[in-house]
C-alpha cells in the first residue's frame, strides 16, 4: 500500500513529472483508498511496533526477514542468467542462516557478500518485457503491468508463503509471519515521511519515486541516458513547468495562511 513506499523516497532523487499515466483517474482513486487504509490501520500498527522495539531489535528482525526471503533473489538470479550473483547470494543465505543464527545477524556482509535483492519484475525486464502502464493496486500500492507479475510468481519461492500454504491454524494464524513482515516494512518508512511535507501532489511524488527506483534496480544503478530521459519526460517540459508553478502557488498559500492576522 502507499505507506510502504514512503521508504522509497529516502533513497532516490525524484524525477520530473510524467504524463504516461493512462490510468491516472483509476490510480488516484486507489491511491486515496490505500492512503486512507494506511492511516486508519497500518501506520498506527507500525507506530506501535516502533514504540515497543528498540532500533537494535528492529535491525535484527529486518535481518531475519531479508534472509528468509533470499530464495526469491537466488531463483531470479538464475532466471536472469546470472550464475555469479546466484552463487554469491546462495553463499550469503547459507552463511547468515548458520553463523548468523537463522538470519538474525548479518556476518555475510562482513565477508563481502552484501545484500542485493531482485525479483521477477526485474527478470521480466531483463527478458525485454516492457514495463507497461503504471498502476496502483488496492492494498498493494504502486506497480506496473509488468512488475505486477512478481507478486504471484515470487511467492512460489518465498518461504513465508510456503509456510502459510502448508499450515492451517485457527483464525488463519499461519499468515501472521507475512503480516508481521509487512508491518516491519511500514515501520521502516516512518522516518522518511517528512519528505512529503509541502509536496503539492503526493500522488505524482510516489509515482515518479517508484518508477525511478525500479529503473535503477533493473540497471543496477547505471541506467542508459535514453532511459533516464524517458523517465524524466524529456520533451514534456511544459507539463513539468505547470506542476512546478502549482507547487510554488501551494507553498506560497501555506506561507500566507501561517501569517498572523494584521493589526
C-alpha positions, 0 to 999 in steps of 0.5 A: 500500500502507499505507506510502504513506499514512503521508504522509497523516497529516502533513497532516490532523487525524484524525477520530473513529472510524467504524463504516461499515466493512462490510468491516472483517474483509476490510480488516484482513486486507489491511491486515496483508498490505500492512503486512507487504509494506511492511516486508519490501520497500518501506520498506527500498527507500525507506530506501535511496533516502533514504540515497543522495539528498540532500533537494535531489535528492529535491525535484527528482525529486518535481518531475519526477514531479508534472509528468509526471503533470499530464495526469491533473489537466488531463483531470479538470479538464475532466471536472469542468467546470472550464475555469479550473483546466484552463487554469491547470494546462495553463499550469503543465505547459507552463511547468515542462516548458520553463523548468523543464527537463522538470519538474525545477524548479518556476518555475510556482509562482513565477508563481502557478500552484501545484500542485493535483492531482485525479483521477477519484475526485474527478470521480466525486464531483463527478458525485454518485457516492457514495463507497461502502464503504471498502476496502483493496486488496492492494498498493494500500492504502486506497480506496473503491468509488468512488475505486477507479475512478481507478486504471484510468481515470487511467492512460489519461492518465498518461504513465508508463503510456503509456510502459510500454504502448508499450515492451517491454524485457527483464525488463519494464524499461519499468515501472521509471519507475512503480516508481521513482515509487512508491518516491519516494512511500514515501520521502516518508512516512518522516518522518511515521511517528512519528505512529503511535507509541502509536496503539492501532489503526493500522488505524482511524488510516489509515482515518479519515486517508484518508477525511478527506483525500479529503473535503477534496480533493473540497471543496477544503478547505471541506467542508459541516458535514453532511459533516464530521459524517458523517465524524466519526460524529456520533451514534456517540459511544459507539463513539468513547468505547470506542476512546478508553478502549482507547487510554488502557488501551494507553498506560497498559500501555506506561507500566507495562511501561517501569517498572523492576522494584521493589526 
